[in-house]
Every structure is written in C-alpha cells, then in structure tokens.
Amino acid sequence: MTPRPEDLVVTPRGLRFFGRQIPCALGRGGVTRDKREGDGATPAGVHRIVGMLYRADRIAPPADWALPIGPGDLWSDDARDEDYNTMVRAPYAVSHERLARADPLYDTVILTDWNWPRAEAGRGSAIFLHQWRRPGYPTEGCVAVSRADLRWIAGRITYATRLVVPGALAG
C-alpha cells in the first residue's frame, strides 16, 4: 500500500497530510494490530473516511458535507448491543459516548470505517480524528490534533482520504 498525498498518514513524527507534518496524539495503548474494546489502542491499518460531524451550536460547518450533532446524539460502545459502533439517539439505555461533549474535543469529528458498517463485537468502536486535550495527551484509541490543525484538515479531506496507521508502529 502506497500512501497518497491526500491520505492522513501516522508517522513517528506526527500526522503527514498534503506535505505537512502535523503533531498528533494516539491511543494510550499505543498502536495495535489486534484492537479490542477498551484497550485504548489505535488500530493499525488503512481506514477510510466515512463522515464528518460538528457542533453547530459552537462552530461553522468545517466542510459542506459535515453533519451537525446535538445533545441527543450518542455513539454506542456496548459490544453486546445491536447498534454497537454506530451513532444512536438519546434516550439510550446501554453504554454509549455522548457526541455533544461539554469540552471541545468533539466540536469537529472525522469518522473512520474502523469496525464499521458491520461491527464485530469487541473489536473496538469509534476511531475518530478529533481535537486533542493538549499536545501529547493520549486518546482512548482515536487520533487527535490541535483545533487549528483539525480545521485545516477538515477543509481538505474528501471521501477518498484515508487514515493510514502503519503496522510498523505497533508494539
């Protein structure tokens, strides 16, 4: 697999995209070839971009194809649930993550096809590209960048863009 210029490529120095090297944070569990729900690892592989969400109450659309999220939008992370690893609406009785967070981490969310559209139970949910808490602070498995870099990326990606996480980075 040869990365293309329009691919987001994780490297030891950060995220490479259209010739720029962008600082990024990965999962607290490092990079893995055997992703499991709750392991905190970023899965190695080539992940297609399948959507973009944004907080319409906080920011302007980052791209013309981004979809707004609101207080009732959630992401199912219960491996036993039939809606595992999909966006769901409140009220929702099983384990989930709120997309409209109090902090700005999900003001812009770029969705990948990790374990989607037919999720395999326990293989991990929701590998997003989103805003980081601070430089170097690990995620729960997602890839995170600064707010300014995320806005720059969001304005340039397309459905042809892929998130490439080399297996060579796996521990």
SULCORWO-V67415 format. One record per residue. N is the residue number from 1. RES is the residue in one small letter. SS is DSSP state (~ for helix, > for strand, _ for the rest). PHI is phi in degrees with one decimal (none if undefined). Layout:
BEGIN
N | RES | SS | PHI
N | RES | SS | PHI
END
This chain:
BEGIN
1 | m | _ | none
2 | t | _ | -103.1
3 | p | _ | -62.8
4 | r | _ | -102.3
5 | p | _ | -57.2
6 | e | _ | -84.2
7 | d | _ | -85.2
8 | l | > | -91.2
9 | v | > | -114.0
10 | v | > | -75.8
11 | t | > | -127.6
12 | p | _ | -60.7
13 | r | _ | -99.1
14 | g | > | 136.0
15 | l | > | -101.1
16 | r | > | -95.4
17 | f | > | -152.8
18 | f | _ | 47.1
19 | g | _ | 83.5
20 | r | > | -96.5
21 | q | > | -104.5
22 | i | > | -112.5
23 | p | _ | -58.1
24 | c | _ | -144.8
25 | a | > | -118.9
26 | l | _ | -115.9
27 | g | > | -64.6
28 | r | _ | -60.6
29 | g | _ | -92.5
30 | g | _ | 76.9
31 | v | > | -105.3
32 | t | > | -134.7
33 | r | _ | -94.3
34 | d | _ | -128.1
35 | k | _ | -65.7
36 | r | _ | -134.3
37 | e | _ | -56.4
38 | g | _ | 85.8
39 | d | _ | -79.0
40 | g | _ | 71.6
41 | a | _ | -98.1
42 | t | > | -91.4
43 | p | > | -75.7
44 | a | _ | -69.3
45 | g | > | 141.1
46 | v | > | -109.6
47 | h | > | -114.8
48 | r | > | -74.8
49 | i | > | -83.1
50 | v | > | -118.8
51 | g | > | 173.5
52 | m | > | -144.4
53 | l | > | -120.4
54 | y | > | -152.5
55 | r | > | -84.8
56 | a | _ | -64.7
57 | d | _ | -80.3
58 | r | _ | -119.8
59 | i | _ | -138.5
60 | a | _ | -75.1
61 | p | _ | -55.6
62 | p | _ | -74.9
63 | a | _ | -156.1
64 | d | _ | -68.3
65 | w | _ | -103.7
66 | a | _ | -72.3
67 | l | > | -107.9
68 | p | > | -74.1
69 | i | > | -118.6
70 | g | _ | -135.6
71 | p | _ | -59.0
72 | g | _ | -90.1
73 | d | > | -88.6
74 | l | > | -131.7
75 | w | > | -127.4
76 | s | > | -72.6
77 | d | _ | -123.7
78 | d | _ | -94.1
79 | a | _ | -61.4
80 | r | _ | -87.8
81 | d | _ | -83.8
82 | e | _ | -65.4
83 | d | _ | -98.9
84 | y | _ | -48.9
85 | n | _ | 63.1
86 | t | _ | -138.4
87 | m | > | -76.6
88 | v | > | -132.5
89 | r | > | -117.5
90 | a | _ | -75.6
91 | p | _ | -74.4
92 | y | _ | -144.7
93 | a | _ | -79.0
94 | v | _ | -94.8
95 | s | _ | -57.4
96 | h | > | -157.2
97 | e | > | -117.2
98 | r | > | -77.8
99 | l | _ | -80.1
100 | a | _ | -87.9
101 | r | _ | -78.1
102 | a | _ | -69.3
103 | d | _ | -85.5
104 | p | _ | -88.6
105 | l | _ | -55.5
106 | y | _ | -109.4
107 | d | _ | -61.8
108 | t | > | -129.8
109 | v | > | -129.9
110 | i | > | -101.5
111 | l | > | -89.7
112 | t | > | -110.5
113 | d | _ | -91.2
114 | w | _ | -58.0
115 | n | _ | 52.2
116 | w | _ | -147.7
117 | p | _ | -90.0
118 | r | _ | -106.3
119 | a | _ | -68.7
120 | e | _ | -92.8
121 | a | _ | -51.6
122 | g | _ | 84.1
123 | r | _ | -83.7
124 | g | _ | 103.5
125 | s | _ | -123.0
126 | a | _ | 50.4
127 | i | _ | -92.5
128 | f | > | -108.1
129 | l | > | -106.7
130 | h | > | -146.1
131 | q | > | -73.5
132 | w | _ | -84.4
133 | r | _ | -70.9
134 | r | _ | -166.3
135 | p | _ | -55.0
136 | g | _ | 80.9
137 | y | _ | -77.0
138 | p | _ | -68.5
139 | t | > | -101.3
140 | e | _ | -89.7
141 | g | _ | 138.3
142 | c | _ | -77.2
143 | v | > | -109.1
144 | a | > | -129.0
145 | v | > | -137.1
146 | s | _ | -65.9
147 | r | ~ | -59.3
148 | a | ~ | -63.9
149 | d | ~ | -67.0
150 | l | ~ | -63.3
151 | r | ~ | -61.8
152 | w | ~ | -63.0
153 | i | ~ | -63.6
154 | a | ~ | -58.7
155 | g | _ | -76.7
156 | r | _ | -121.2
157 | i | _ | -76.0
158 | t | _ | -136.8
159 | y | _ | -70.0
160 | a | _ | -84.5
161 | t | _ | -69.6
162 | r | > | -124.2
163 | l | > | -95.1
164 | v | > | -107.2
165 | v | > | -117.7
166 | p | _ | -61.0
167 | g | ~ | -65.3
168 | a | ~ | -63.9
169 | l | ~ | -82.3
170 | a | > | -69.1
171 | g | _ | -87.1
END
